[in-house]
């Protein structure tokens, strides 16, 4: 399972862990992670196990950003490293999300 | 209730799907025709027993199951006769099945929304043109044998229509007969191969003109097609003989895989599935015999013919369902290809404005698919500078390429009107933000060379750094403004600060999409910017960097497939008054030595 969704209703938090390739094949699963989340939910996307991401994954992050109404404090891209970090840097997504 | 059909005043009725009953009754009330419900007529096996009017026309709605509509039409035709003119009405969101319905024997295919008035007018017009058989039986029933000779496609069509009327189910048999007769002319006597026909149709050539030209050739002047028609007690047979070389008929009896997207090549398989009970080629393939089971004398319409007609309808339903679905699939493919061709032409036209042949520019593009998500736009400025836009839309293929249309339109319009660079970028960004879905965006590098070719202004939005290889030192610098890709945020939330970079004659600037740096090898390593810098810096002045890069990437990726569109542009700084260096071709060297 390349995408694991962990709901923490008490903290109003959803943690999404992507494993391996974060690309267009993750689209449906990734959307599932946030479409049904209640208003005000914060999201952590854990990139620790992501070996590769493409522009479709950047697009998915933009959809998530739309979900949180552009609030940069409510999305954290955690453990970004390697190629995904490079892609996020080239796209300058640090201006849209918290990269940790 | 009466309507003048031809010169003879006759009482007729129409049948409509239940959903049309009320509006039709209302709109036809003044025309002297009234409508009966299709379901009722089929269940009862006709109109009220007291009602002797012939049913002239039917309006059949096409719901989720198109085959059901075709089956209803056949059932009704078996009930009331082959003179019935049927009109299909597709729901607004139904797929484009029109041609399949027409082939199945409907005379018109309409699409919702239709007003009551529209429905009434169509039914009235169709009913008026119906050739309701006269009470006196046609003498055609006495015909046993006939021989016809013809030469042209027009004669083939007319003869097919005539011969179909001598068959048990003219609407169904006409398709097959026409296919056979036209094949005999086109592929038989005129010797046009299937591949040639596909090419002519795909090239948009005038097919009719091509046929006319071939008919005029001396070698074809005396060639004729002969048709022998025979009615026996149990079947009608049709024998078509042409004077051609014949063909590999086995191959065309089943639709071929390679026919998938071709505009032709399905006629024989369709004729066999829809029109005939058997189809048999003889000899070298220039002689075909089609047979249709003939169940009752046309002079004796009876209970028997009704019962047989029903089983005929079942069989027809089944074969038509299969043939229809196959045909539909091929048609959808063909329609998709036509749409793509159209989109491709539009994109090609727009990109034709891009002056990639400018002497200072060399560009390498390798799209993953037919449509590239990368776009390279180059246009000179009136004062003497040059503006370059290299964009990379998220994703690849047509969905990525579609954004090129507004982008290129704005780019060329603003550069021609000499709109300042920042304003042009801001307009493009805002337009892309407005029209593209949230997950779509365009990473881009925009670069402008000033009038004197001494300074470049640039902006990188979600793109890798621009590289500058200095002519004098051989060193390579990287330039980046680290902005968000275009289309992500509205322009009023962004600034577009430009980076100003000094350039000297002979310097070369490299703008590229991440398809270059993100190419992977079999060990899953990226080509990366470092390798790119090494490729660029490792060569002497005047070297063919594009050729070397192409080789280096090919060597690096080896068997690994490309995973993204790739674009790479080289801009050589050639001051306006210096001689223009020769443009290098692939595989050659170009040397450029600026004047001191």
Interface residues (C-beta under 8 A of the other chain):
Chain A: X24 X51 X54 X55 X56 X58 X59 X60 X62 X63 X65 X66 X83 X87 X90 X91 X92 X93 X95 X96
Chain B: X392 X394 X395 X438 X439 X440 X441 X443 X461 X462 X463 X464 X482 X483 X484 X485 X488 X489 X514 X518 X524 X526 X563 X564
